Amino acid sequence: LPPATYSASHPQFFPIVDGERYLDPRGWDWHPCFSASGLPEELARLAIEHFRAHAGDRCFSLAISDGAVHCECVACAAQEQGRRNSIGMRHVSEQFFRCLNRVAELVAPEFPDRLLGGLAYANLYDPPTDTPLHPNLLLFHTYDRHKWLHPELARSGHQISRAWAEACQHLAWYDYTFGASFPVPRIYFQQMAANYRFARDIGVQGIAAETCHNWAEAPKYYLLARLQWDPAVDVDTVLGEWYRLAVGPAAAPHLRDYYEYWEQLWSRRLIGSRAFSLTGQQWLPIQDDSCLDMVTVDDLQRSRQLLQQAVDAAGTDAEIARASLL
């Protein structure tokens, strides 16, 4: 809904913020007024035009942005009722999904087999309480499920995941598996496997894993890819395969010990770190070095020793090059 197109013709689409109509948003952080008259009809028109022009596309995205600017009009406030969701943000799910349901109803007669995609994210983290979701909605529920290593967060996370699975016929996950933004390898092999097996058990249909190119964590992404196809794979077998292929059979045990060392650190010490919180925090902090409070000089020295042992034991030139890169 670009402002240049809609601000003059459909000003009601734009949110009320601090008592003013937000007609000239400069950035990406705003959202339309989901209670606005005519908004579902316009979104449905855009979706129908897209499907007519792109016969091979199965889904049209109506996802929210990455920002927290939402409408404060009387109609939206009446649906929110001052509620906060499970991660402490304004609960916008009621008005958003009423709007999206109406869009789906208008699109379905011409395109009954197409989906409308979105993110169950931030202000939409909790499912709506009184709005059954249209069967043509596809939603990616977002959270950093590494944090499920804490029993309390695992319980609450499983509970809300099951609630979404009951509410949405096409449920997917958006996960945060990145590690390149951290100054040390972020490894949680077993927790990742447990998460994806739970996803299989509750009927999650797809996973998007936000990540970054990071050779230092290469076995994590190899395992991630294998788990996404088959959550039942044996973690140690898959990782052992990667270690042998990367640095050779003689050096592989040193690489295994290195990554298991960091997995224990990220599994046992993380909960006591400034990087971890039981409230809010959809993802672990990537803009700072707070996780370093759980790392000691001994950890770094031991890690360097294990990596050097892998280099020394590697056989072929290619294996030595890979071990040296690590």
Phi, psi and chi 1 to 4 in degrees:
 res  aa     phi    psi   chi1   chi2   chi3   chi4
   1 LEU       -   71.3  -60.6  171.0      -      -
   2 PRO   -62.6  132.2   20.2  -31.3      -      -
   3 PRO   -55.8  -36.0  -26.2   34.9      -      -
   4 ALA   -60.5  -28.1      -      -      -      -
   5 THR   -89.2  -36.2  -57.4      -      -      -
   6 TYR  -113.6  -18.1  -70.2   96.8      -      -
   7 SER   -63.3  -34.0   60.8      -      -      -
   8 ALA   -83.5  -41.2      -      -      -      -
   9 SER   -83.2  -31.1   60.7      -      -      -
  10 HIS  -136.3   63.9  -63.4   78.9      -      -
  11 PRO   -61.1  -24.2   22.2  -33.4      -      -
  12 GLN   -67.7  -15.1   76.7  -85.0   18.5      -
  13 PHE   -71.3  -18.7  -72.5  179.0      -      -
  14 PHE   -94.8  147.2  -67.2   82.2      -      -
  15 PRO   -73.8  154.2   29.2  -36.5      -      -
  16 ILE   -88.3  122.0  -62.2  -69.5      -      -
  17 VAL  -129.0  121.2  179.9      -      -      -
  18 ASP    54.0   39.4  -66.6  -29.9      -      -
  19 GLY    81.9   -0.4      -      -      -      -
  20 GLU  -118.8  145.8  -58.5  -73.7  -20.9      -
  21 ARG   -72.4  124.4 -176.8   71.3   67.6  178.4
  22 TYR   -86.9   76.2 -160.4   42.6      -      -
  23 LEU   -87.9  -16.1  -71.2  174.3      -      -
  24 ASP  -129.9   58.6 -171.0   24.4      -      -
  25 PRO   -65.0  135.5   21.2  -29.9      -      -
  26 ARG   -94.5  -19.6  -55.9  -74.8  179.7  169.1
  27 GLY  -121.5 -157.4      -      -      -      -
  28 TRP  -106.3    1.8   45.5  -97.7      -      -
  29 ASP   -89.1    3.4   62.9  -16.0      -      -
  30 TRP  -101.6  164.3   64.5  -80.7      -      -
  31 HIS  -133.4  152.0  -57.8   86.8      -      -
  32 PRO   -68.1  167.6   24.5  -33.1      -      -
  33 CYS   -77.2  108.6  170.5      -      -      -
  34 PHE   -72.3   -7.5  -62.6  121.0      -      -
  35 SER   -94.8   -0.6  -55.5      -      -      -
  36 ALA   -66.6  137.8      -      -      -      -
  37 SER   -66.3  137.3   62.5      -      -      -
  38 GLY    85.9  -12.3      -      -      -      -
  39 LEU   -66.1  -47.9  179.0   63.9      -      -
  40 PRO   -59.6  -38.2  -21.9   33.1      -      -
  41 GLU   -64.6  -40.0  -70.8   73.8   16.8      -
  42 GLU   -69.8  -41.8 -179.9   60.3   14.5      -
  43 LEU   -63.5  -38.5  -65.6  175.5      -      -
  44 ALA   -65.0  -39.8      -      -      -      -
  45 ARG   -61.1  -43.2 -176.4 -173.1   68.5   80.2
  46 LEU   -64.2  -41.1  -65.6  171.6      -      -
  47 ALA   -66.0  -44.1      -      -      -      -
  48 ILE   -63.8  -42.6  -70.7  169.7      -      -
  49 GLU   -60.9  -39.5  -74.9 -171.9   -5.7      -
  50 HIS   -64.9  -46.7  178.8   87.1      -      -
  51 PHE   -65.5  -35.0  -71.8  135.7      -      -
  52 ARG   -65.3  -36.5  -73.4  173.0  178.6  170.5
  53 ALA   -85.5  -18.5      -      -      -      -
  54 HIS  -132.6   79.9  -56.9   85.4      -      -
  55 ALA   -62.1  -24.6      -      -      -      -
  56 GLY   -84.7  -11.0      -      -      -      -
  57 ASP   -78.8  131.9  -75.9    4.4      -      -
  58 ARG   -97.1  -14.5  -66.9 -162.9   58.4 -126.7
  59 CYS  -141.5  145.4 -171.4      -      -      -
  60 PHE  -123.1  128.4 -177.6   76.2      -      -
  61 SER   -84.8  130.8  175.2      -      -      -
  62 LEU  -128.1   42.1  -68.6  172.0      -      -
  63 ALA   -76.4  149.8      -      -      -      -
  64 ILE   -71.7  166.2   61.4  170.7      -      -
  65 SER   -83.9 -175.6   80.3      -      -      -
  66 ASP   -89.0    7.6 -147.1    5.3      -      -
  67 GLY  -104.6  176.4      -      -      -      -
  68 ALA  -118.3   14.9      -      -      -      -
  69 VAL   -83.0  108.3  176.7      -      -      -
  70 HIS  -123.8  158.8  -76.6  -82.3      -      -
  71 CYS   -65.2  144.4 -174.2      -      -      -
  72 GLU  -118.1   22.2  -59.6  166.1    0.3      -
  73 CYS   -69.6  169.3   74.8      -      -      -
  74 VAL   -60.8  -41.6  172.4      -      -      -
  75 ALA   -65.7  -42.8      -      -      -      -
  76 CYS   -67.4  -42.0  -73.4      -      -      -
  77 ALA   -62.4  -35.4      -      -      -      -
  78 ALA   -65.5  -32.8      -      -      -      -
  79 GLN   -81.0  -34.9  -65.1  178.0   79.2      -
  80 GLU   -70.4  -39.8  -74.7 -177.5   41.8      -
  81 GLN    56.4   32.9  -60.0  177.2    8.6      -
  82 GLY    70.1   12.7      -      -      -      -
  83 ARG   -75.8  149.1  -75.0  175.5  -73.5 -176.4
  84 ARG  -113.6  143.8  -64.8  -83.6  169.7  172.5
  85 ASN   -87.9 -171.1   64.9   20.9      -      -
  86 SER   -65.3  -20.1  -60.9      -      -      -
  87 ILE  -109.2   18.2   53.7  174.7      -      -
  88 GLY    82.5   13.2      -      -      -      -
  89 MET  -103.5  162.7  -56.4 -176.8   75.5      -
  90 ARG   -53.2  134.5  -74.1  174.4   55.3 -168.7
  91 HIS   -87.7   97.0  177.1   69.7      -      -
  92 VAL  -100.1    2.7  179.2      -      -      -
  93 SER   -61.4  -32.9  -65.5      -      -      -
  94 GLU   -62.1  -55.5  -50.9  -56.2  -34.7      -
  95 GLN   -70.8  -33.8   58.0  -95.5   44.3      -
  96 PHE   -65.4  -47.7  176.7   80.8      -      -
  97 PHE   -77.9  -24.0  -72.7  109.0      -      -
  98 ARG   -64.5  -41.0  -76.6  178.3 -177.2  170.5
  99 CYS   -64.4  -47.5  176.5      -      -      -
 100 LEU   -66.7  -36.6 -132.7   62.0      -      -
 101 ASN   -58.9  -42.8  -86.5   -7.9      -      -
 102 ARG   -65.4  -39.5 -180.0   57.0 -179.3  155.1
 103 VAL   -59.7  -46.6  177.3      -      -      -
 104 ALA   -61.8  -39.2      -      -      -      -
 105 GLU   -62.3  -36.4  -68.8  169.7   -2.5      -
 106 LEU   -78.5  -29.0  -66.3  169.0      -      -
 107 VAL   -82.8  -33.8  172.9      -      -      -
 108 ALA   -59.1  -37.7      -      -      -      -
 109 PRO   -58.0  -38.0  -29.1   37.8      -      -
 110 GLU   -89.7  -31.8 -175.9  171.5  -12.9      -
 111 PHE  -131.0   72.1  -64.4  102.5      -      -
 112 PRO   -68.2  -18.4   24.5  -34.3      -      -
 113 ASP  -103.7    7.6   61.2  -19.9      -      -
 114 ARG   -96.9  156.4  -51.0  -63.3  173.5   86.0
 115 LEU  -114.7  151.6  -59.6  172.4      -      -
 116 LEU  -109.6  119.3  -60.4  175.6      -      -
 117 GLY   -97.5  151.8      -      -      -      -
 118 GLY  -162.1  175.8      -      -      -      -
 119 LEU  -111.0  127.5  -64.5  170.7      -      -
 120 ALA   -89.7   82.3      -      -      -      -
 121 TYR  -138.4  146.3  168.1   63.5      -      -
 122 ALA    53.6 -112.2      -      -      -      -
 123 ASN   -68.1   -9.7  -60.1   89.1      -      -
 124 LEU  -109.8   19.9  -51.8  179.7      -      -
 125 TYR   -62.6  -36.5 -175.6   77.8      -      -
 126 ASP   -94.5  145.4  -69.5    1.1      -      -
 127 PRO   -68.0  156.6   24.1  -31.6      -      -
 128 PRO   -65.1  149.4   24.4  -33.5      -      -
 129 THR   -87.3  -26.7   56.4      -      -      -
 130 ASP  -133.4   25.4   55.9   -0.5      -      -
 131 THR  -131.7   96.5  -53.6      -      -      -
 132 PRO   -60.2  135.8  -20.9   32.8      -      -
 133 LEU   -84.4  140.4  -60.9 -176.5      -      -
 134 HIS   -62.0  141.0 -166.3  -79.0      -      -
 135 PRO   -65.7  -12.2   19.7  -31.6      -      -
 136 ASN   -93.8   10.5  -72.5    4.4      -      -
 137 LEU   -91.5  136.1  -61.9 -175.7      -      -
 138 LEU  -119.4  118.0  165.1   65.6      -      -
 139 LEU  -123.8  136.9  -60.1  171.9      -      -
 140 PHE  -103.2  109.0  -78.1   77.5      -      -
 141 HIS   -80.9  127.6 -167.8 -130.6      -      -
 142 THR  -110.0  133.3   67.4      -      -      -
 143 TYR  -172.5  153.8 -165.6   69.7      -      -
 144 ASP   -88.2   93.8 -168.9  -26.4      -      -
 145 ARG   -78.0    0.6  -65.6  170.8  179.4   86.9
 146 HIS   -57.0  -33.4 -178.2  176.6      -      -
 147 LYS   -68.1  -12.3  -65.1 -177.2   63.6  179.9
 148 TRP   -69.5   -0.6  -77.2    2.1      -      -
 149 LEU   -64.9  -21.1   61.6   91.4      -      -
 150 HIS   -84.2  126.6 -167.7  -70.9      -      -
 151 PRO   -55.9  -38.3  -24.0   33.4      -      -
 152 GLU   -65.6  -43.0 -177.2  177.6  -29.9      -
 153 LEU   -71.7  -31.2  -68.2 -177.5      -      -
 154 ALA   -64.1  -43.6      -      -      -      -
 155 ARG   -62.8  -49.9  -77.3 -167.7  -62.3  -88.3
 156 SER   -68.0  -36.9   60.5      -      -      -
 157 GLY   -66.5  -40.7      -      -      -      -
 158 HIS   -65.7  -38.8  -73.8 -170.0      -      -
 159 GLN   -62.8  -47.3 -178.7  179.4   12.2      -
 160 ILE   -73.1  -29.3 -161.4  164.3      -      -
 161 SER   -65.1  -41.2  -64.4      -      -      -
 162 ARG   -66.7  -36.1  -70.3 -169.4  178.4   97.1
 163 ALA   -63.6  -40.7      -      -      -      -
 164 TRP   -66.7  -39.1  -88.9  111.5      -      -
 165 ALA   -63.2  -33.5      -      -      -      -
 166 GLU   -74.6  -33.2  -67.7  177.9    2.6      -
 167 ALA   -83.5  -27.3      -      -      -      -
 168 CYS  -124.2  124.9 -179.3      -      -      -
 169 GLN   -73.5  -24.1  -68.6 -170.4   23.6      -
 170 HIS  -124.2   82.8  -58.1  -74.6      -      -
 171 LEU  -100.1  133.6  178.3   64.9      -      -
 172 ALA  -128.9  170.3      -      -      -      -
 173 TRP  -115.8  142.9  -87.4    4.2      -      -
 174 TYR  -112.8  118.5 -168.6  104.0      -      -
 175 ASP  -116.0  158.1 -152.4   -3.6      -      -
 176 TYR  -114.5   98.6  -60.9   93.4      -      -
 177 THR  -110.1    6.2   58.3      -      -      -
 178 PHE   -59.5  153.8   45.8   62.7      -      -
 179 GLY  -139.5  -15.6      -      -      -      -
 180 ALA   -63.2  -23.6      -      -      -      -
 181 SER   -80.5   -8.2  -58.6      -      -      -
 182 PHE   -96.2  148.9  -65.5   98.6      -      -
 183 PRO   -78.4   -7.3   26.4  -32.6      -      -
 184 VAL  -135.9  157.0  -68.4      -      -      -
 185 PRO   -60.1  130.4  -21.8   32.9      -      -
 186 ARG  -101.5  102.0  178.2 -167.8  176.2 -158.0
 187 ILE  -120.4  128.5  -56.8  -62.7      -      -
 188 TYR  -152.2   59.6   55.7  110.2      -      -
 189 PHE   -54.4  -53.7  -60.8  134.8      -      -
 190 GLN   -68.1  -37.5  -61.3  -63.5  -24.6      -
 191 GLN   -66.1  -38.8 -176.6   63.9   52.0      -
 192 MET   -60.6  -43.9 -176.8 -178.5  -68.2      -
 193 ALA   -64.4  -42.9      -      -      -      -
 194 ALA   -61.3  -39.4      -      -      -      -
 195 ASN   -63.1  -45.4  -66.7  -16.8      -      -
 196 TYR   -73.3  -28.8  -75.6    5.5      -      -
 197 ARG   -69.0  -37.1  -71.5  164.4 -172.9  158.1
 198 PHE   -64.4  -41.5  173.8   74.5      -      -
 199 ALA   -58.0  -44.1      -      -      -      -
 200 ARG   -59.6  -43.5  171.3 -158.0   59.6 -164.4
 201 ASP   -65.6  -31.0  -66.7  -15.4      -      -
 202 ILE   -97.7    4.2   65.2  169.9      -      -
 203 GLY    88.2   21.4      -      -      -      -
 204 VAL   -60.3  132.0  170.3      -      -      -
 205 GLN   -96.5  -14.2  -63.7 -179.8    6.9      -
 206 GLY  -166.7  161.1      -      -      -      -
 207 ILE  -137.9  132.0  -69.9  174.7      -      -
 208 ALA  -110.0  122.9      -      -      -      -
 209 ALA  -112.0  106.7      -      -      -      -
 210 GLU   -70.4  122.1 -178.5  176.0  -33.4      -
 211 THR  -146.4 -179.5 -172.9      -      -      -
 212 CYS  -138.8  153.1  -47.9      -      -      -
 213 HIS   -61.2  122.3  -62.9  -63.6      -      -
 214 ASN  -157.4   93.4 -175.2   12.7      -      -
 215 TRP   -57.3  -32.7  169.5 -111.2      -      -
 216 ALA   -62.2  -20.0      -      -      -      -
 217 GLU  -114.1   23.7  -63.6 -177.4  -23.8      -
 218 ALA   -52.4  -43.3      -      -      -      -
 219 PRO   -63.6  -27.5   20.2  -32.0      -      -
 220 LYS   -63.1  -40.9 -177.5  171.1   82.4  173.0
 221 TYR   -78.5  -28.0  -58.7  117.1      -      -
 222 TYR   -63.7  -46.7 -176.5   68.4      -      -
 223 LEU   -63.5  -42.1  175.2   63.8      -      -
 224 LEU   -55.6  -47.3  173.6   68.5      -      -
 225 ALA   -63.1  -41.1      -      -      -      -
 226 ARG   -67.3  -40.6  -65.8  -74.7  -63.4  -84.6
 227 LEU   -65.5  -34.0  -73.6  168.3      -      -
 228 GLN   -66.6  -28.8  -72.0 -177.5  -17.5      -
 229 TRP   -85.7  -34.1  -73.2  109.1      -      -
 230 ASP  -151.0   95.7  179.9    8.2      -      -
 231 PRO   -64.3  -10.8  -18.4   30.3      -      -
 232 ALA   -87.8   -2.7      -      -      -      -
 233 VAL   -60.3  150.8  -64.0      -      -      -
 234 ASP   -78.9  121.1 -177.3   78.5      -      -
 235 VAL   -60.4  -48.4  171.3      -      -      -
 236 ASP   -65.2  -36.0  -67.5  -26.7      -      -
 237 THR   -65.3  -46.0  -60.7      -      -      -
 238 VAL   -62.6  -45.7  170.5      -      -      -
 239 LEU   -66.8  -39.6  -67.7  172.4      -      -
 240 GLY   -60.1  -38.3      -      -      -      -
 241 GLU   -60.6  -45.5  178.1 -175.3   43.8      -
 242 TRP   -64.2  -44.7 -169.5   91.6      -      -
 243 TYR   -59.2  -44.7  -60.4  144.0      -      -
 244 ARG   -64.8  -43.2  -69.9 -169.3  -58.4  -85.6
 245 LEU   -67.3  -30.9  -68.5  171.5      -      -
 246 ALA   -77.4  -48.9      -      -      -      -
 247 VAL  -127.0    1.9  -63.0      -      -      -
 248 GLY    93.8  159.8      -      -      -      -
 249 PRO   -65.0  -31.5   20.6  -32.0      -      -
 250 ALA   -74.0  -35.0      -      -      -      -
 251 ALA   -88.0  -18.0      -      -      -      -
 252 ALA   -56.2  -41.8      -      -      -      -
 253 PRO   -60.4  -33.6  -25.4   36.1      -      -
 254 HIS   -68.8  -38.4  -56.3  -61.9      -      -
 255 LEU   -68.2  -39.5 -145.5   52.0      -      -
 256 ARG   -59.4  -46.3  177.6 -159.4   61.7 -148.3
 257 ASP   -63.0  -36.4  -69.0  -12.4      -      -
 258 TYR   -62.5  -51.2  168.7   77.6      -      -
 259 TYR   -71.3  -33.7  -77.1  109.1      -      -
 260 GLU   -66.4  -32.6  -73.3 -176.7   -4.9      -
 261 TYR   -59.7  -47.7 -170.2   98.2      -      -
 262 TRP   -72.0  -29.6  -76.9   99.3      -      -
 263 GLU   -65.4  -41.3  179.4  172.4   24.1      -
 264 GLN   -63.3  -38.9  -68.1  -56.0  -49.1      -
 265 LEU   -63.4  -46.4 -167.9  153.1      -      -
 266 TRP   -76.4  -13.1  -80.9   96.0      -      -
 267 SER   -97.0  -37.3  -60.7      -      -      -
 268 ARG   -97.8  -34.7  -64.3  179.0  179.1  176.8
 269 ARG   -96.9  -19.9  -63.5 -169.3 -152.1  167.7
 270 LEU   -57.4  -40.8  175.7   60.4      -      -
 271 ILE   -59.4  -29.3  -68.0  174.1      -      -
 272 GLY   -90.6    4.0      -      -      -      -
 273 SER   -89.2  155.8  168.1      -      -      -
 274 ARG   -63.2  -18.2  -69.8 -173.2  -63.4  114.4
 275 ALA   -75.8   -7.6      -      -      -      -
 276 PHE  -116.0  137.0 -171.1   87.7      -      -
 277 SER  -139.3  144.8  173.6      -      -      -
 278 LEU   -83.8  -12.1  -79.7  172.4      -      -
 279 THR  -118.4  150.2   59.1      -      -      -
 280 GLY    56.2 -139.0      -      -      -      -
 281 GLN    51.8   78.9 -164.5 -171.0   44.1      -
 282 GLN   -67.0  -23.3  -82.6 -165.1  -85.7      -
 283 TRP  -141.8  155.7   55.8   85.0      -      -
 284 LEU   -65.3  146.2  -67.6  170.7      -      -
 285 PRO   -64.9  130.0   21.7  -32.1      -      -
 286 ILE  -114.5   -3.4   59.6  174.0      -      -
 287 GLN   -96.6    1.8  -66.7   86.0    7.6      -
 288 ASP  -144.2 -177.6   58.4   49.1      -      -
 289 ASP  -109.6   30.1   59.9   -0.1      -      -
 290 SER   -60.6  -27.3   55.1      -      -      -
 291 CYS   -68.5  -16.0   68.8      -      -      -
 292 LEU   -69.5  -10.5  -72.9 -179.3      -      -
 293 ASP   -70.6  -10.2   63.6   -0.4      -      -
 294 MET  -103.3    5.1   63.5 -179.7 -178.8      -
 295 VAL  -108.9  135.8 -179.9      -      -      -
 296 THR  -111.9  166.7   69.2      -      -      -
 297 VAL   -61.9  -36.3  172.8      -      -      -
 298 ASP   -61.3  -37.9  -72.8  -16.9      -      -
 299 ASP   -59.9  -44.7  -64.4  -32.5      -      -
 300 LEU   -67.7  -40.3  -58.5 -178.7      -      -
 301 GLN   -66.4  -43.0  -69.3  175.0  -19.4      -
 302 ARG   -63.3  -41.0  176.6   59.7  177.4  154.7
 303 SER   -63.9  -44.2  -62.3      -      -      -
 304 ARG   -60.3  -40.2  174.8   65.3   64.0 -179.4
 305 GLN   -62.7  -45.7 -178.6 -176.6   46.1      -
 306 LEU   -64.5  -40.3  -70.1  169.5      -      -
 307 LEU   -67.2  -38.3  -70.2  177.0      -      -
 308 GLN   -65.9  -37.0 -174.1   60.6   54.0      -
 309 GLN   -63.5  -36.9  -70.5  171.9  -14.7      -
 310 ALA   -65.2  -41.5      -      -      -      -
 311 VAL   -61.8  -45.9  173.0      -      -      -
 312 ASP   -65.2  -31.3  -65.7  -18.0      -      -
 313 ALA   -92.7  -11.5      -      -      -      -
 314 ALA   -63.4  146.5      -      -      -      -
 315 GLY   -98.6  -67.1      -      -      -      -
 316 THR   -78.3  165.9   67.2      -      -      -
 317 ASP   -59.2  -39.8  -70.0  -16.4      -      -
 318 ALA   -65.7  -40.8      -      -      -      -
 319 GLU   -65.8  -40.8  -68.2  166.1   -3.1      -
 320 ILE   -64.0  -39.4  -66.0  170.7      -      -
 321 ALA   -64.3  -40.2      -      -      -      -
 322 ARG   -68.9  -44.6  -65.3 -171.6 -163.3  106.8
 323 ALA   -61.6  -39.9      -      -      -      -
 324 SER   -66.4  -37.0  -61.4      -      -      -
 325 LEU   -64.4  -41.8 -178.9   59.6      -      -
 326 LEU   -62.9      -  -72.6  171.3      -      -
